[in-house]
């Protein structure tokens, strides 16, 4: 505690000096600090159990920075296992790209989607990269031989040996990017279950080990001249009884705890996903993320909320659904400012939560019905829009599902092209149809994209030819069907270069 207070005092003094010297001097001082990254993986750790345990070091990191609860996939996308989980965190792409579907790591595409330490070595070979892991497949296979140092801790030493090696390197070495994996929380989960005291004890032990590593960073002789981004994460969760690999909410849980520049103390965010760890590390080290890399992650230092995310504080609890926790906040029919929903052709009755386009979250929507591939909606973030004819029809209804989500009027310049991008996930069953339409200056909408086959979670990019003289464009997402499947829309943007 005293070291943290003294650090804050030093930072406050530094800020005061910089301000008194002027903004250019302040920028120069910030730029002069050497960026460094520490990523610590806590295998099988549940964020709620960290909060329940005696974990003062992790509590301090949450108080000093960002806490971001998150969720992952389930089969058939990938099981909630360590192989897919750590591959996703370390490469910055989801399993449909890196292709790891189990703990054998077989069939991987790491040559196309390498780990973030390898990307660091490729972009800035002068930087020093270091990794030590209690689970050997990470350092033997997921991380490439380009990494300067890869150590698979001998089984007899386990997390104690992993921690001592990491501490020694952090205290006296000069690494620029460090990855550390601790495994004992996962072992406690398998042996005793996440609801056990033994699991809490394992969290407490891991917390002390995290504390040793953070203390080693702060004890560095050069610490005052360094700019550390510290990230703590997990590959999956655990059931109360013990185990993972399935589709239950506890198994799909993960999180990010992060401290560093631009991350507000004590903040909580819901837009963070597993691949963001790799992207955040690269961005912090000044490595530009090339779109050609196909990363799914985005730096946590560069949040990009969309209009749907403004609804987070307006979400309500269940009405007709029974499988969703009574206290879970997760849906609204009220669109964001400037948006609208046209339900004039919508059938009556059905499940209230899904009558027409709804705005919801992964936690709420996937709980409506597990194992119908809603868990594969990995690229939507925070609050997203969904039209779900399948769930709507679970209660007596009449007519058909026919609902249109309408964007605000975007300013455009006629005679030029515009780019419409959005995240989508579409599961098809005839006679269902999804249609994207665009209208200019209030004219009749014109269809620009139709969905009549399954589309995995992805970002769509449509080039629009804006008619001469047009000044506004409005986009419509129309879903028609009945007791069929669903359509997810998120991150809608229309821009002109």
N, C-alpha and C positions, 0 to 999 in steps of 0.2 A: 504493500500500500504506500509506504513512504517513497519508494522509487517512482511510483506513478505520479504522486503528488509533485515530487521534485521535477519530474519530466514536464508536467503541465506548467509548473512555474518557469522552467527554462523556455518552454515554447511561448508562454506569455511574454517573457522578457524579449525573446527574439522577435516576436511580432511587433512589440512596442518600438524596438530599435528600428525595425524595417520600415514601419509606418513613419517614424520621425525622419527617416532618411529619404522618404519619397517612394512613389510606386515603382519606379524603374529599379531602384536598389532592392526593393522587396522582391520583385520578379527575379532579379539576378541571384539573390540569396536562395530562393526556392529552386531555381534551375541548377544551382551549384550542388545541391544535395544529390547523392548517388542513389538511384532507385534500386530497391532489392525486394525480393518476393519470398515468402515462406508459406507453403501450403501444407497443412496437416490433415490427414485423412483419418477419421475415427470410424473404423469398419462397424457397420450395423448399429450405429448410435441413433437414438431417437431424441429429437430436440426437447420434447416434453419431459422425458426422463432425465435429461441434462438439467432441466429446470427443477425437477423434483429432487435430484441428488445434491449432496454436498459437493459443489463444484465451483469454488470461489474464483478460480482463474478463468474459467469459461464465462462465469457470470460477469467478471470484470471486463472481458473482451466484448461481451454483449452491451455492457453499459458504455463502453468507450467507442463503439462503432455500430455496425449494421447487423441486424438479425433478419434472416429471410427464410421462413419456412417454405418448403417446396414439395413437389411430388414428381414421381417418375411414371414410367410405363408399366405394363404387365403383358403377359402373353395375349395374342400371338406376336406382338411387337418385339418383346424380349422378356424373359423372366426377371424377377427382382433378385438377381444374383450378383456376386462381386465382380465377375468377369465383365459383363455388360456395364455395370455401374462405374467401376474405376476406369474402364476404357472411355466411357462418355465424359467423365470429369476431366481426364487427362488429355484427351484429344480435342475436346470442344465440339464434338458432333454426336448425334444420337445414334443408337445401334443400327438404324437402317442405312447408315453410311459406313461406320467402322466395322459393322458386320459381326461383332462379337455377341454370341447368343448364349454362351454358357461359360463355365469356369475352365474349360480346356483352352480357351482363347483361339480355337481353331477357326480357319477361314477369315481371319482378320484382314482388314485393308489398311494397315498402318503405313504402308508405303504411300498411299494416297492421302491418308489422314493421320499424319504423325502426331506424337505427343507434343505438348507445349514446350518441354525442355529441348526437344530436338529442333523445333521451330526456332527457339532462341539461339541454339548453336548454329543453325543455318543462316539466320539473319545477322547475328552478332557473335561470331565465333570467339571473340576475345572475352566474352562473358563466361563466368564459371558456373556450371550446373552440377547439382548434387542431389542424389536420391538414395534413401534408405527405407527398406520396407520389411515388415514382419511377414507379409504374404509374398512369397517369391515370384509368382507370375507377373507382378507389377514391374519389378526391377529386372527380371529375366526376359520378359517378352513385350509388355506394353510399352515400356520405355526403351528406346533404341540404343544401339552401341555408340551413337554420336554424343550421348550424354557423358560429360566428363567423368563422373563417378556414379556407379550404380552398385549398391550393396544390398544383398539379400541376407538379412540377419539370420544366423544359425538358429535352428529351432530351440536349442537349449537356452539361448539368451533371450529370445522372444522380444516383447515390447521393451524390457529393461535394456537389452542390448541396442535396440533401435534408438531408444531415447538417448543413451549415453553417447552413441556415435553422432547423432544429430546435434546434441548439446556441444560436444567438442568442436565440431565443424563450425557451428554458429558462433561460438565464443572466440575461437582463435584463428579460424580460417578466413577466407575472403570470398565466400560464395555470393553469387548474384541472384540465383534462383534455386530454391530448395524444396524438395517434396519428401514428406515423411508419412509413413503409413503405420498406424497402430491397430492391433487386431483383437485385443482381449475383450473388448465390449461385445464383439460379435460372438466370441466363444462363450461368454457368460449367457448371452441370449439363447444360443443353441442348447446349452446345458441346463439352464434354469428358467428361461423365459424372461421376457422384457418386464414382466410385472413383479419380478423377484427382487429381494434385497441384494442377492449376489450381482444382479445386473447393475443396481445402483452403486454397489461397491466397486464394480469394474469402471463405471463412469467416474467415480471419485479418484481411482488410481490413474486413469487416463488424464483427468483434469490436472493432477499433480505433475504428470509428465509434460503436458502442454505448458504448464507454469514454468517448468525447468527450461523449456526451449525459449519461451518468451523472455525469461530472465537472462538467458544466454545472449539473446539479441540485444537487450538493453545494457548488458555489461560490456559490449564491444567498445574498444578504445575509440573507434571511429563512428560510434552510433550517432553522435550529434551532427555528423555530416552526411548521414544516410537517411533515406526516405523509404521505410519499410511498409509494404502491404502484406498483412498477415490474414490468411484465409483458413477457416476450419470447416470441414464438410464431411459428408458420409455418403456411402454408395447405395444404401437401402436401409430399411428399418427392420423391425422384428414383430412377431405376434406376441401377445401376452404369454402364451404357452411356450413360445420359443420356436424359431424357424422363420424362413422367408423363402421367396421364390414365387409366391402366389400373387393374387390381385387385391388382397384386402388393403384397406387404407393404411394401417400401421406398416405393412410391408413396403408400401409405395412411398413412405415418408423419407424425405431428406431435408437438408437445410444448408445455409451458408451463414457463418459468423465471420465478419470481416472488419478489420480496423485499418485505416490508412487515410491518405489525403482525400478530401471531398466526401468522405463517408461520415454522415452526421452521427454524433454520439447518441446512443440510445434509440436509434431509428429502427423501424420495422418496415420491410417492403415485401410485396407479394408478386413482383414481376420477375424475380430471379429464378433461373433454371440451372440444372447441373452443368451444361456446357459453358456457362458463363465464367467458371473458374479459370479455364485455360485462356479465354479471351481477355479476362481482367489482368491476368499475369502478363500477357504479351503487351497489352496497352500500357501497363504501369512501367514496363521496361523500355517504352518508347518504340516498340516494334509495330509498325503499321499493319493492320489486318487486311490482307489482300482478298477482295471478294472472290477471286478465283480459287481460294482455299476451300470455299464452301462451308465455313464454320457456322454452326448453329448458335454458338454463344455470342453474347455481346458484353462489353465491359460493364461491370456494375458501376464504374465511375461515370458512365455516360448513359444514364437512364433515358428511355424513350417512351414515356407513357402515351397511350392513345385515348381517344374520347371515351371508350368503354370503361377505362380504368377509373374515370371520375365517379363511377357509380358504386365503387367499393363501399362507401359509407352509407349507401342507400339500400343495400341488399337486405332482404327480409328472410324470415324463417319459412319452413315448409307450410303448405296448406293441405294438399291432398296426399302427398307422398308419405309413405310410412317407413321406408328404409333409411331415410335421412334423419340424423339426430335432430331432436326438437329444438335444440339451441343453436344449430348451425345456421349462420347467416349466409345466404347464397343465391338469391334470385330476385329480380324485379322485372316488371314489364314496362317500366318507365324509361324511355330512351334518354341518352345524353342530350344536352342542349344542342339544338339545331337538327337533330335526328328525329325520325318519326317511324311508326309502324302502321301499315295499312292492313287492317283485319276485316275490311268490308266484305270480303268473300270467304271469311273464315267460318268453319263449322262451329256448332255450339256444343256446350258440355265438354267432356273430356277432363283430363287432369289439369287443374288450374295453373300449376307452375309452368306448363309447356303449351298453353293455349296461345298460339302465334309465336312470333320471335320473342325469345326471353334473353335476359342478360344474366349470366351466371358464372360460376367458378368451377375449377376441376374438383375441388373437395365436395361441392354440392351435387354437380351433375353426374359424376361417376358413381356416387352413392345411390342415385336413383335406381340403377340396375347394374350390377357388376357383370363382367365377363361378356359384354356385348361390344367390345372394342372401343368403348368410350375412353378407356385408359390410353389408347394410341393417339390421342389428341395432344401430342407433345409440344407442338410449336405455337400453340396459343398461350398467351401469358395473362396472368391476373384475371380480369373480368373479360369475358368474350360473349358473343352473340350466338345463340343456337336455336335452330328450328328442329324439333324432335317429334316427328309424327308417331314414332313408336311409343314413347312414354305418354304422349297426349291421349292416345287411344286406349290406355289402360283403365279408363273409366268411361261409363256410358256417354256416347257422343252422337251427333247427327251431322251429316254433311261431310265435307272433306277438309283437310288441312290446306289452307291457301293463305299465306301471309307474306307480306313484302316489307323488308327493311329498307329504309330510305335515308340516304346520307344528306348532310347539309348541301347547299349550293356552293360548289367550289368555283372560285374565280379562274377563268381560262381566257386565253387569247385565240381568237378564231384564225383558221388557216394554218395552225401549227399542230404538232402531235403532243399528246399528253400521256403520262404513264400512270396507270392505275395498278397499285399493288395492295395485296391483302393476304393474310394467312387463312388457309382454308383446310377443312377436313370434311370429306363427304362420303357417307356410306349409302349405297343405293339398293333399292328394291322396287321393281316396277309396280305401279305406274308412276312412282315418285319422279320428280324433276326439280333441278335447281337451275335458276336462270339469272344471269347478270345483265341488266339493261342500263342504258345511259340515255338521259334526255338533256338537251341543250336549250337554255332559255325557256324552259317550260314546255317545249314541244313534245310530241309523242315519244315515249321511250323506245329505243332500238336495242335489240338483243345483241350482246357482244360475246357471250360465253354461255354454254349450256352444259349442265352436268347430268348424265344419265348412266354413269358407271362409277364404281368406287374410285375415289381419289385420296391417297394417303395424305397425312398432315404435311403441308408444304406452303411455300410462299408463291402466290401467283403473280405474274407480271403481264399486264395487258397494255398494248400500245393503242391509243385511241387517236383517230384523226378528227380534230375539232373543226366543225364546219366554219367557213368564212363568216365573220361577223359575230360569231357566238361569244358571249361574255361569261356565261355560267354553265356548269355541268353538274348534274345530280345523278347519283348511281343508285340503282335498285337491285336488291337481292331477293328474288321471289322463289319461295319453296312451295311446291304443291305435292299432295299425296294423301295418305291416310295412315293406316296401320303399317307403316314402312319403317325407314330408318331416320337419318338425321343429317344436318348440315351445320358446320361451325364456321363462323366468320370472325376475324380479329385483325387488328392493325391496319385498318383501311386508310390508304393515302392516295391522293391524286395530285400529281405535280407536273409542271412543265419546266423544261430546262431553259 
